[in-house]
Amino acid sequence: MSLSPVALAARRTLAAASHSSHEGGARSWKILTIVLAFPGVGVCMANAFMKGQEHHAQPEFVPYSHLRIRTKRFPWGDGNHTLFHNSHANALPGGYEGSDH
């Protein structure tokens, strides 16, 4: 399998670049981490904090017949609440708890 002269030159260049000093590579990654990664994580944290502060209203309850089917009672509590029930986010078959939806 013979390679063209251009392919051989590219292969030599890439092979030489892989054996260069490791200090330059480590320094590049350190600079990239400080300049890009830390500010990126900070922006993502700020975005998550701001989104967490927004107040979301409960969606209107629509009693679809194919949702919240209870063929058997749950073995805990009153038998109608799921194990990780959240009264603000999860509706029961009759609607949300403590609301007039």
Secondary structure, DSSP 4 states (H G I P E B T S, - for coil): ----HHHHHHHHHHHHHHTS-HHHHHHHHHHHIIIIIHHHHHHHHHHHHHHHHS--PPPPP---TTSS--SS--SSTTSSS-TT--TTT--BTTB-TTS--
